[in-house]
Amino acid sequence: MNFKKIALIGLCTIAFGCKGNTQKESSNKKSSNTFKVTKTPAEWKKQLTDMQYYVMRQQGTEPAFSSPLYNNHAKGTYVCVADGTPLFKSEYKFDSGTGWPSFDRPVKGNIGVAKDNKLGYSRNEVHCAVCGGHLGHVFNDGPVQTTGKRYCIDGVALKFIPAKDEQ
């Protein structure tokens, strides 16, 4: 065998034999049996709109600037659309310019964070701590005068409760 054939076989072995990050299961993958609210996919599909199901149950992302909550500046609380858990207060919302509602902190104890390697690099996925629904991601590029965090949240995963309607 000549050197070119050996090199070609070696490159093919490396290219087809290695798994990339996108093929790996996350070691921090959230398990549906760890949440208070659990439903079958059919039950979630019946309760949620197609876009809500895509984002919350399939870890999708809504198009930037598509949520009416992006420009919402009213006082109140943003809750999980799937189970009503309070997730973010309006006073912690800020305009990140990204196209998704952004907050510098969540309601304590009501969200969870897991590693997300779907794009080939590690991000921190944010989910509802009660139902496990995907909400978005958290980044370390938020306002430095507060927490420095940016919770970039899909608006379709949220329901806004105005302050006058809160109990």
Buried (B, 14 or more C-beta within 10 A) or exposed (E): EEEEEEEEEEEEEEEEEEEEEEEEEBEBEBEEEEBEBEBEEEEBBEEBEEBBBBBBBEBBBBEEEEBEBBEBEEEBBBBBBBBBBBBBBBEBBBEBEBBBBBBBBBBEEBBBBBEBBEEEEEBBBBBBBBBBBBBBBBBEEBBEEEBEBBBBBBBBBBBBBEEEEEE
